[in-house]
Amino acid sequence: MDTILIFGHKNPDTDAICSAIAYSDLKNSLGYKTEAVRLGSISKETQFALDTFSVPAPDLAAEPLRKNHAVILVDHNEPSQSIDNLEEVNIVEVVDHHRISNFSSDQPVYFRTEPVGCTATILYKIYKEHELEPDAAIAGLMLSAIISDTLLFKSPTTTEADRKAALALSKLADVEMETFGMELLKAGAGTENLDPTDIISIDAKLFKMGSANVEIAQINVVDTSNVQSRSEEIKNAISEKIENYDLDLFVLLITDILTSESLVLALGAEQHKFEQAFSTTLKDNTTFLSGIVSRKKQVVPPLTNAFAD
Amino acid sequence: MDTILIFGHKNPDTDAICSAIAYSDLKNSLGYKTEAVRLGSISKETQFALDTFSVPAPDLAAEPLRKNHAVILVDHNEPSQSIDNLEEVNIVEVVDHHRISNFSSDQPVYFRTEPVGCTATILYKIYKEHELEPDAAIAGLMLSAIISDTLLFKSPTTTEADRKAALALSKLADVEMETFGMELLKAGAGTENLDPTDIISIDAKLFKMGSANVEIAQINVVDTSNVQSRSEEIKNAISEKIENYDLDLFVLLITDILTSESLVLALGAEQHKFEQAFSTTLKDNTTFLSGIVSRKKQVVPPLTNAFAD
């Protein structure tokens, strides 16, 4: 039998990479033959986590995958965020914490989404259900994923299950959660060395909303001044991407992880949908949203509603 | 907050009823306010289970449900098998063991399907995950659901997880599994007192396959001769249903639970799709399929493929 490939979404964030590694570790210890792969480059934040726990990055997936290749999706279930030939492969499992978008299967599958802050939190539960424990390195990666997705528990997506899993994992990994957490977030928060294309691509996800193509990118910073001073070149990069990929709307969230606020750039023919969703007015395609830090919980649902009108 | 309604599919079978009751019991003991309801009448088999363990049948759901009413779906996820105004209510959870058909949610939800023989098997796992145990009556209903769905472990849908759950539940319910199991299946297997409309409706499910409406009904018997002698009136009832509900194909599986064989009636404009799916030729709309006992695992997938061509 083929090796089952396990991967997170395109433009992988720390959860997409670390949950693929952790779930592969778990499945292999249950007797399956699996391998974690990735659908994009490793971010600075993720690299910091991998370096801290001395785990090599997964290989890039060799796309297109062979027809009927067995795969497990973690941290995503929407085709627009996955491999291009998803409809040709055999999805044997899904473990995720996002909305479900028109998912279908011919046969019953193991499909598990839970409304928690991070895929790694669900994986921690699955370890426990099998009466297993991740080793220190895997626990460290899972902890990194939870800290990253919940912005060290400041995001409104955070649940009691995330806190409980993170606490247990920090003990298994033998790290002090708050200290390590701030180091991890800061490692991913610098924009000084990034060019505009990187800033709008590092953590970008494409969504189908009605018939519209909406891309929502997010970047964490500890100070928005660097990005603000470069807003013209960033807007140019966004306009180019809209043109090249036929997007109806592009939203960039520049999230200050220290103050839990987001500076937002929104461009595209449907930018009025953004204004409608947030009852705001864009000035120079820019607005400021206080308390908005979660793309999934605070941006995708109101935008989806606006496009459903 | 409203009481969360928990229900299985239309034309409820023993799993649809008993898993709704069991999951409501579990959620209530976790502090939620839930109530099991049903979307149709109770079968003789299910009534036998309810009587054995002295549990009252759930009330019939008062349809249409109020807009945004919170609901939990068990043992189904396809809109065609649920309440008519499903798109208006708020689905907060799904626990199921069937294929997934174009399921979508605006927000992340608890959605859990597993490729096991019975929903009650998944519920048994969830009890264990919460370090809880069903009481004797609830355990008896969950055991009944597993015996019913797996035809006392003869169906190819049966997994090790189903056997393990059933064994544990039979101890909690204090019944001898084989003896009780045959009594339960026989209680539901008589067709003598049923009119043709009952025979084709008791366990019927509607599926969208491509653009076609396909209804697949199944009835368990211990002897096919009664049904065979009445095949003309049964075919008339099927023709009437096809006419009234604009169906493209109607398939009736008459499954002999002692021999694990099915006599099949297939009618409708698309009956050649049935012949194609099973490489068989219908004579008087009838054929015999040896070893075919599972609608879900052995009938739906090849028919879906035939309609995808």
Interface residues (C-beta under 8 A of the other chain):
Chain A: H97 H98 R99 I100 S101 N102 F103 S104 S105 D106 Q107 P108 V109 Y110 F111 R112 T113 E114 P115 V116 K125 K128 E129 K296 K297 P301 T304 N305
Chain B: H97 H98 R99 I100 S101 N102 F103 S104 S105 D106 Q107 P108 V109 Y110 F111 R112 T113 E114 P115 V116 K125 K128 E129 K296 K297 V300 P301 T304 N305
